[in-house]
Amino acid sequence: MKRIVLLVLMVISISLAFGQKAVRQTASNYLKEGKLDKALETINQCIQDPSTAQDPKAWFIRGNIYSEIAVTKDEKFKSLEPEPLTKALESYKKATQYDEKREFAEDIFQKVNWQRNTYFNQAVDYYGKKDYKSAMMSFDHSYSALGAINIPDTLSLFYAATCATMANERIQAKTYFIDLLKLKAKSVNIYVSLSELYRQEKDSSTSLAVIREGQKIYPGNMPLFLAETNIYLTFNNTDKALSNLRLAAKKDSANPSIYYALGTIYNKLVDDTSKKADFREQMFTNASDAYKKAIQLKPDYFDPIFNIGALYVNKAVYYDDKAKNLPLDAEAEYKTLKAEADKYLEAAIPYLEKATELQPTDVSTLNSLKQIYIRQQKNDKIKAVNEKINAVQKK
């Protein structure tokens, strides 16, 4: 009797399974006929039934239906689902999960890769429009598409991280870069970018730790070396920063950024009143030489051009201050000091004028020039620079 009952139950189960497979085929036929509403309704009935809830083909067909909804121009079908690509991806993920024999693996890959490329191209379009947050989200979707079928798309993830950084989405950017490292992605830029995010957060220890990890994989790499130096600069470790930059200048003597960075450190030491006068004088020479080298390598490099002009102006101020503090009867020394001040102001002019050519709206440069022109009584140039300042301030 029990065997008869069991046999009856087995027959019922088989009948139900065959019944749902027929429903699955009906959904597939509706899809081929373009009847997306009926196809969706039918396939959802199929996957909700216990006998076919784990049927990879049913989930694959469901993914195809949602993919067609995503591209249809028929408003009746477009309204079936607000996020059809997301639903399609969920379906393909389920199909992969249940497809133990990998019968549909190649077909699923082609469908998911199409979806990945759709998101990727969308992200590129957003990036071209400088909509970096939207680009980040689309690259994230692009990454998730292949990730749904267990294929790590590190390229999309790297671009998502880059766009997150550009959109100032720092927390998300860090998450992306950390995920890239977990996926064993190979790129110096990952370590440099992640370290930079921690540096901006004033987390020196983690910032340095990231660089150290990168240097284990890429020993002697210059971008990592410079990132390490930048950390030292940020946290006022002048000695280590200076040591690194001097070594960097020997390794990469054609890099203007290195000489500019050297100039800024020497410049900082010039302003350090706790140092002896002869040391500060040597640092002045070093700063001037470093800035000049940076400009020689890159003639339109605004930062060293402006800085060397400011360096000379400050030197002139130094001599002016010394002259002001002389006793009234020290006339000869007074004239000597004022002549020194004038010499450095004259030396500053071509650099500051070049800086205004490169960045015409930089008011600090224009004001510096104005003060020098006033001192030199160059009325025509005072008028011209005033007009530029007024024009900037009206904007």
C-alpha positions as CSV (number, residue, x, y, z in Angstrom):
1,M,0.0,0.0,0.0
2,K,2.8,2.4,0.9
3,R,4.6,1.7,-2.3
4,I,1.5,2.5,-4.2
5,V,1.1,5.8,-2.4
6,L,4.8,6.6,-3.0
7,L,4.4,5.8,-6.7
8,V,1.4,8.0,-6.9
9,L,3.2,10.9,-5.3
10,M,6.2,10.4,-7.7
11,V,3.9,10.5,-10.7
12,I,2.3,13.7,-9.4
13,S,5.7,15.3,-8.9
14,I,6.9,14.3,-12.4
15,S,3.7,15.6,-13.9
16,L,4.1,19.0,-12.1
17,A,7.7,19.3,-13.2
18,F,6.8,18.5,-16.8
19,G,3.9,21.0,-16.5
20,Q,6.1,23.8,-15.4
21,K,8.7,23.0,-18.1
22,A,5.8,23.5,-20.5
23,V,5.1,26.8,-18.9
24,R,8.8,27.7,-19.3
25,Q,8.6,26.9,-23.0
26,T,5.5,29.0,-23.3
27,A,7.4,31.9,-21.8
28,S,10.2,31.4,-24.3
29,N,7.7,31.4,-27.2
30,Y,6.1,34.6,-26.0
31,L,9.6,36.1,-25.8
32,K,10.3,35.1,-29.4
33,E,7.0,36.6,-30.5
34,G,7.8,39.9,-28.7
35,K,5.0,39.5,-26.2
36,L,7.1,40.7,-23.3
37,D,4.2,41.2,-20.9
38,K,2.9,37.7,-21.3
39,A,6.4,36.3,-21.3
40,L,7.3,37.9,-18.0
41,E,4.0,36.9,-16.4
42,T,4.5,33.3,-17.5
43,I,8.2,33.0,-16.5
44,N,7.5,34.4,-13.1
45,Q,4.8,31.8,-12.6
46,C,7.4,29.2,-13.5
47,I,10.2,30.3,-11.1
48,Q,7.7,30.7,-8.3
49,D,6.8,27.0,-8.5
50,P,8.9,24.8,-6.2
51,S,9.4,22.2,-9.0
52,T,11.2,24.8,-11.2
53,A,12.3,27.4,-8.7
54,Q,15.9,26.2,-9.2
55,D,15.7,25.5,-12.9
56,P,18.7,27.4,-14.6
57,K,17.0,27.6,-18.0
58,A,13.9,29.3,-16.4
59,W,16.1,31.9,-14.8
60,F,18.1,32.3,-18.0
61,I,14.9,32.9,-20.0
62,R,13.8,35.4,-17.3
63,G,17.0,37.3,-17.7
64,N,16.5,37.4,-21.5
65,I,13.0,38.8,-21.0
66,Y,14.2,41.6,-18.8
67,S,17.1,42.3,-21.2
68,E,14.5,42.8,-24.0
69,I,12.4,45.0,-21.8
70,A,15.5,47.2,-21.2
71,V,15.9,47.8,-25.0
72,T,12.3,47.9,-26.2
73,K,10.9,51.2,-27.5
74,D,7.3,50.1,-26.8
75,E,6.1,52.1,-23.9
76,K,3.7,49.4,-22.9
77,F,6.6,47.0,-22.2
78,K,9.0,49.6,-20.9
79,S,6.6,50.3,-18.0
80,L,6.8,46.6,-16.9
81,E,9.9,47.2,-14.8
82,P,11.7,50.4,-13.9
83,E,15.1,48.7,-13.5
84,P,15.0,45.9,-16.1
85,L,18.8,45.5,-16.4
86,T,19.1,45.0,-12.7
87,K,16.4,42.4,-12.8
88,A,18.1,40.7,-15.8
89,L,21.4,40.6,-13.9
90,E,19.7,39.0,-10.8
91,S,18.2,36.4,-13.1
92,Y,21.5,35.5,-14.8
93,K,23.1,35.3,-11.4
94,K,20.5,32.8,-10.3
95,A,20.9,30.9,-13.6
96,T,24.6,30.6,-13.0
97,Q,24.1,29.5,-9.4
98,Y,21.8,26.6,-10.4
99,D,23.6,25.7,-13.6
100,E,25.9,23.0,-12.1
101,K,26.6,21.4,-15.4
102,R,27.4,24.8,-17.0
103,E,25.0,24.1,-19.8
104,F,24.1,27.8,-20.2
105,A,27.5,29.3,-19.1
106,E,28.5,30.5,-22.6
107,D,25.1,32.0,-23.3
108,I,24.8,33.6,-19.9
109,F,28.3,35.2,-20.4
110,Q,27.3,36.7,-23.7
111,K,24.2,38.2,-22.2
112,V,25.9,39.5,-19.1
113,N,28.9,40.8,-21.1
114,W,26.4,42.7,-23.3
115,Q,25.0,44.2,-20.2
116,R,28.4,45.0,-18.8
117,N,29.3,46.8,-22.1
118,T,26.1,48.8,-22.0
119,Y,26.9,50.1,-18.5
120,F,30.5,50.7,-19.4
121,N,29.6,52.8,-22.5
122,Q,27.1,54.7,-20.4
123,A,29.8,55.4,-17.9
124,V,32.2,56.6,-20.6
125,D,29.5,59.0,-21.8
126,Y,28.9,60.4,-18.3
127,Y,32.7,60.8,-17.9
128,G,32.9,62.8,-21.1
129,K,30.2,65.1,-19.7
130,K,32.3,65.4,-16.5
131,D,29.4,63.9,-14.5
132,Y,31.8,61.8,-12.4
133,K,29.3,60.6,-9.8
134,S,27.1,59.1,-12.5
135,A,30.1,57.7,-14.3
136,M,31.2,56.1,-11.0
137,M,27.8,54.4,-10.6
138,S,27.7,53.1,-14.1
139,F,31.2,51.7,-13.8
140,D,30.0,50.1,-10.6
141,H,27.1,48.5,-12.5
142,S,29.5,47.4,-15.2
143,Y,31.7,45.7,-12.6
144,S,28.8,44.1,-10.9
145,A,27.5,42.6,-14.1
146,L,30.4,40.3,-14.7
147,G,30.8,39.9,-10.9
148,A,27.3,38.3,-10.8
149,I,28.7,35.3,-12.7
150,N,31.9,35.3,-10.7
151,I,34.1,37.1,-13.2
152,P,36.2,39.9,-11.6
153,D,36.1,43.0,-13.9
154,T,38.9,44.9,-12.3
155,L,39.0,47.4,-15.2
156,S,35.5,48.6,-14.5
157,L,36.2,48.7,-10.8
158,F,39.4,50.7,-11.3
159,Y,37.5,53.3,-13.4
160,A,34.7,53.4,-10.7
161,A,37.4,54.1,-8.1
162,T,38.9,56.8,-10.2
163,C,35.6,58.5,-10.9
164,A,34.7,58.3,-7.2
165,T,37.9,60.2,-6.4
166,M,37.1,62.8,-9.0
167,A,33.5,63.1,-7.7
168,N,35.0,63.6,-4.2
169,E,33.2,60.4,-3.0
170,R,36.2,59.5,-0.9
171,I,34.6,56.7,1.2
172,Q,33.4,54.9,-1.9
173,A,36.7,55.5,-3.6
174,K,38.6,53.8,-0.7
175,T,36.2,50.9,-0.8
176,Y,36.8,50.4,-4.5
177,F,40.6,50.6,-4.2
178,I,40.6,48.2,-1.3
179,D,38.4,45.8,-3.2
180,L,40.9,46.0,-6.1
181,L,43.7,45.0,-3.8
182,K,41.6,42.1,-2.5
183,L,41.2,41.0,-6.1
184,K,45.0,41.1,-6.6
185,A,44.7,43.8,-9.2
186,K,48.1,44.8,-10.5
187,S,48.6,48.6,-10.7
188,V,50.9,51.1,-9.0
189,N,48.1,53.6,-9.4
190,I,45.9,51.7,-6.9
191,Y,48.5,52.0,-4.2
192,V,49.3,55.6,-5.0
193,S,45.6,56.6,-5.2
194,L,44.6,54.8,-2.0
195,S,47.5,56.2,-0.1
196,E,46.6,59.7,-1.3
197,L,43.0,59.3,0.1
198,Y,44.4,58.4,3.5
199,R,46.9,61.3,3.3
200,Q,44.1,63.7,2.6
201,E,42.4,62.4,5.7
202,K,45.6,63.1,7.7
203,D,46.0,59.4,8.4
204,S,49.8,59.3,8.0
205,S,50.3,55.8,9.3
206,T,47.8,54.1,7.0
207,S,48.9,56.2,4.1
208,L,52.5,55.1,4.5
209,A,51.5,51.5,5.1
210,V,49.7,51.4,1.8
211,I,52.8,52.8,0.1
212,R,55.0,50.2,1.8
213,E,52.8,47.4,0.5
214,G,53.1,48.8,-3.0
215,Q,56.8,49.1,-2.7
216,K,57.1,45.4,-1.8
217,I,55.5,44.5,-5.2
218,Y,57.1,47.4,-7.1
219,P,60.5,48.1,-5.5
220,G,62.1,51.3,-6.7
221,N,59.0,52.5,-8.4
222,M,59.2,56.3,-8.8
223,P,55.4,57.2,-8.4
224,L,55.4,55.3,-5.2
225,F,58.6,56.9,-4.1
226,L,57.2,60.4,-4.8
227,A,53.9,59.5,-3.0
228,E,55.9,58.6,0.0
229,T,57.7,61.9,-0.2
230,N,54.4,63.7,-0.4
231,I,53.4,62.1,2.8
232,Y,56.6,63.3,4.5
233,L,55.9,66.8,3.2
234,T,52.3,66.8,4.5
235,F,53.3,65.8,8.0
236,N,56.4,68.1,8.1
237,N,59.0,65.4,8.1
238,T,61.3,67.8,6.2
239,D,64.5,65.8,6.5
240,K,63.0,62.6,5.0
241,A,61.2,64.5,2.3
242,L,64.4,66.3,1.3
243,S,66.4,63.1,1.3
244,N,63.8,61.4,-0.9
245,L,63.6,64.2,-3.3
246,R,67.4,64.6,-3.7
247,L,67.5,60.9,-4.5
248,A,64.5,61.2,-6.9
249,A,66.2,64.1,-8.7
250,K,69.2,61.7,-9.4
251,K,66.9,58.9,-10.6
252,D,64.6,61.1,-12.7
253,S,66.5,64.3,-13.6
254,A,63.9,65.3,-16.3
255,N,60.9,65.5,-13.9
256,P,60.0,69.1,-13.3
257,S,57.7,68.2,-10.4
258,I,60.6,66.8,-8.4
259,Y,62.6,70.1,-8.7
260,Y,59.5,72.1,-7.9
261,A,59.0,70.0,-4.7
262,L,62.6,70.5,-3.8
263,G,62.2,74.2,-4.3
264,T,59.2,74.3,-1.9
265,I,61.2,72.5,0.8
266,Y,64.2,74.8,0.5
267,N,61.8,77.7,0.4
268,K,60.3,76.5,3.7
269,L,63.7,76.4,5.3
270,V,64.5,79.9,4.1
271,D,61.5,81.1,6.1
272,D,62.5,79.1,9.2
273,T,63.8,81.8,11.6
274,S,65.1,79.2,14.0
275,K,67.9,78.4,11.5
276,K,71.1,80.3,11.2
277,A,71.5,83.2,8.7
278,D,74.1,81.5,6.6
279,F,72.1,78.2,6.4
280,R,69.0,80.2,5.3
281,E,71.0,82.0,2.7
282,Q,72.2,78.7,1.3
283,M,68.6,77.4,1.3
284,F,67.6,80.6,-0.7
285,T,70.1,79.7,-3.4
286,N,69.0,76.1,-3.4
287,A,65.3,77.1,-3.7
288,S,66.1,79.5,-6.5
289,D,68.1,76.9,-8.4
290,A,65.5,74.2,-8.0
291,Y,62.7,76.4,-9.2
292,K,64.8,77.5,-12.2
293,K,65.5,73.9,-13.1
294,A,61.7,73.0,-12.9
295,I,61.0,76.0,-15.2
296,Q,63.8,75.0,-17.6
297,L,62.2,71.5,-17.9
298,K,58.7,72.9,-18.2
299,P,58.6,76.6,-19.3
300,D,54.8,77.0,-18.6
301,Y,54.9,75.5,-15.1
302,F,52.9,78.1,-13.1
303,D,53.8,77.0,-9.6
304,P,57.6,77.3,-9.7
305,I,57.3,80.5,-11.8
306,F,55.1,82.1,-9.2
307,N,57.1,80.7,-6.3
308,I,60.5,82.0,-7.5
309,G,58.9,85.5,-8.1
310,A,57.5,85.4,-4.5
311,L,60.9,84.1,-3.2
312,Y,62.6,87.2,-4.7
313,V,59.9,89.6,-3.4
314,N,60.3,88.2,0.1
315,K,64.1,88.6,-0.2
316,A,63.5,92.3,-1.1
317,V,61.2,92.7,1.9
318,Y,64.0,91.2,4.1
319,Y,66.4,93.9,2.9
320,D,63.8,96.6,3.2
321,D,63.1,95.6,6.8
322,K,66.9,95.6,7.6
323,A,67.1,99.1,6.1
324,K,64.2,100.4,8.1
325,N,65.8,99.3,11.4
326,L,69.1,101.1,10.8
327,P,70.0,104.2,12.8
328,L,69.4,107.5,11.0
329,D,73.1,108.2,10.5
330,A,73.7,104.9,8.7
331,E,73.0,106.4,5.3
332,A,75.5,104.5,3.2
333,E,74.4,101.1,4.6
334,Y,70.7,102.1,4.1
335,K,71.3,102.8,0.4
336,T,73.2,99.5,0.0
337,L,70.3,97.6,1.5
338,K,67.7,99.4,-0.5
339,A,69.7,98.7,-3.7
340,E,69.7,95.0,-2.8
341,A,65.9,95.1,-2.3
342,D,65.5,96.8,-5.6
343,K,67.7,94.2,-7.3
344,Y,65.5,91.3,-6.1
345,L,62.3,93.1,-7.0
346,E,63.6,93.6,-10.5
347,A,64.5,89.9,-10.6
348,A,61.0,89.0,-9.5
349,I,59.2,91.0,-12.3
350,P,59.7,88.7,-15.3
351,Y,58.6,85.6,-13.3
352,L,55.5,87.4,-11.9
353,E,54.6,88.8,-15.3
354,K,54.9,85.3,-16.8
355,A,52.7,83.9,-14.0
356,T,50.0,86.4,-14.9
357,E,50.2,85.3,-18.6
358,L,49.6,81.7,-17.5
359,Q,46.9,82.5,-14.9
360,P,45.5,86.0,-15.8
361,T,42.9,85.8,-13.0
362,D,45.3,85.1,-10.1
363,V,44.8,88.3,-8.0
364,S,47.7,87.6,-5.6
365,T,50.2,87.7,-8.5
366,L,48.6,90.9,-9.9
367,N,48.8,92.6,-6.5
368,S,52.4,91.6,-6.1
369,L,53.2,93.2,-9.5
370,K,51.2,96.3,-8.6
371,Q,53.3,96.9,-5.5
372,I,56.5,96.6,-7.4
373,Y,55.3,98.9,-10.2
374,I,54.2,101.5,-7.6
375,R,57.7,101.4,-6.0
376,Q,59.3,101.8,-9.4
377,Q,56.8,104.5,-10.4
378,K,55.8,102.8,-13.6
379,N,52.4,104.5,-14.0
380,D,51.4,102.9,-17.3
381,K,51.9,99.4,-15.8
382,I,50.1,100.4,-12.6
383,K,47.1,101.4,-14.7
384,A,47.2,98.2,-16.7
385,V,47.4,95.9,-13.7
386,N,44.6,97.8,-11.9
387,E,42.4,97.2,-14.9
388,K,43.1,93.5,-14.8
389,I,42.4,93.4,-11.0
390,N,39.1,95.3,-11.4
391,A,38.1,93.0,-14.3
392,V,38.7,89.9,-12.1
393,Q,36.9,91.3,-9.1
394,K,33.8,92.2,-11.2
395,K,33.3,88.5,-12.2
